[in-house]
């Protein structure tokens, strides 16, 4: 008799467990809501990441345009620079935040009827470094231990920091220094040409 009661109670226990599991498991409607909320969360996260990665570039560009307007004590109005270029000390400058190798930067400036950035004097050097953009300058060398030269072949008198291992035979201007860099590495660049009268 006891065994018979146990056999009856076991199936009812299983049924109760199944009912409980059915109550605990989400319905099709609840599953759909979860999927929709998951998609919405993904889209929001994607949008936030895109905004975070996009805004700094536009802010840098806008900051540079603003800072260029406020930092140009030597601006000359005797000629005109092309659109999207700025004027400083009778020169026109183009700032590209697009990153290219040293050779690609040379070519890109040449297509803009200009040259990769060269520095005429200490004042210009300080001004350009204040822009806070790491960019190529037209200084290179044939190998470690060889002299640094400008593109026209003249010896470069600038102090160039050379701490990186390997073939770092091109130069970049950074915030407070000019340093050796691998020519194949990609950096932003400035183009320069004399102000047109």
Buried (B, 14 or more C-beta within 10 A) or exposed (E): EEEEEEEEEEEEEEEEEEEEEEEEEEEEEEEEEEEEEEEEEEEEEEEEEEEEEEEEEEEBEEEBEEBBEEBBEEBEEEEEBEEEBBBBBBBBBBBBEEBBBBBBBBEBBEEBEBBBBBBEEEEBBEBBBEBEBBBBBBBBBEEEEEEBBBBEEEEBEBEBEBEEEEEBBBBBBBEEEBBBBBBEBBBBBBBBBEBEE
